[in-house]
Amino acid sequence: MRTRLFYILLFYVLSASAQEFGTHWIAYPAVDSTSQVWFRQTYISNKRPVFAKITIATTGYCDLYVNEFNVNRDFLAPYRESKNDQPVSITYDVTRFLRTDSNTIAVWYSPSYPHINERQISVCYYGKDWKGKNFAHFSDEDWLCHLADRSISADGTESQKGCSYPFYWKGNSFDPACWQSVVNASDNDSPHFVDYSTSYPAEKVNKIMVPKYFDVDGDSVYYEFGRGFYGTLRVTLRDCKIGEKIMIDGSEYTCNGKIDEQFYQKISTYHGNRIRIYGDEKFRRAQIQKIEAIQTIPDYHTDFLR
């Protein structure tokens, strides 16, 4: 109890002393209230930089990838209270992920809750090159963006389309078809930043639980975990049809028809012990190969390199 109280007090101290940095906000050209977005940019280098960091600011949630490696170690970053879109910046040391010829930065973004905010992400990639010369690259109109394979809804559930984009979007080699140039978002009247450059609150995965048994009731299957948990769900499916729709705890998954496919909650959370799954006329219980409850707990970063 005392430890958690300390973290809460420290969080408010950090928030109060937060500082702004030079932001270069970018966004998807047609910003709406529910879409999640992929962003990416590749930077060419003659040799591997000596070191580099990335400071990323967002009004929502982000996953940061460098050359396909997930830089974030948290379950969901940054930590936010409910219905909060205050700009939050986090700085990561990404030296260990760098390549000799080119380095691709990719970002998954989601609104923190269903609403429109034209400031989505701001990225600064900086460090020293192989000659020891300082460099800095900022997110600008040369970045590309694409609607992600999922979105959020007004009630906090998610929609994931397993068949929406067949190409790998995080790597150096990708198909640029259907990608768009980002738009620069205004930085005027930007609200005060919370800066997590050294320490910050977060959530981490504590354990993964599987159900004890299931019941079939009409067109629905109910999975009982035996004890309540807070976290998210992951469901592995097999032998589904292309376009088949399956409802999992209120979230909708559209199948791609591959041998194995997986639905997972990205930002929505579950609190309880019993999960309902049902689908359209194509749905069969045997399609559900595995269902997992991913329990999360509060965490706090105090290291500097992450």
Secondary structure by P-SEA (a helix, b strand, c coil): caaaaaaaaaaaaaaaaccccccccccccccccccccccbbbbbbccccccbbbbbbccccbbbbcccccccccccccccccccccbbbbbbbccccccccbbbbbbbbbccccccccccbbbbbbbbccccbbbbbcccccbbbbbcccccccccccccccccccccccccccccccbbbbbbbbccccccccccccccccccccbbbbbccccccccbbbbbcccccccbbbbbbccccccbbbbcccbbbbbccccccccccccccccccbbbbccccccccccccbbbbbbbbbbbbccccc
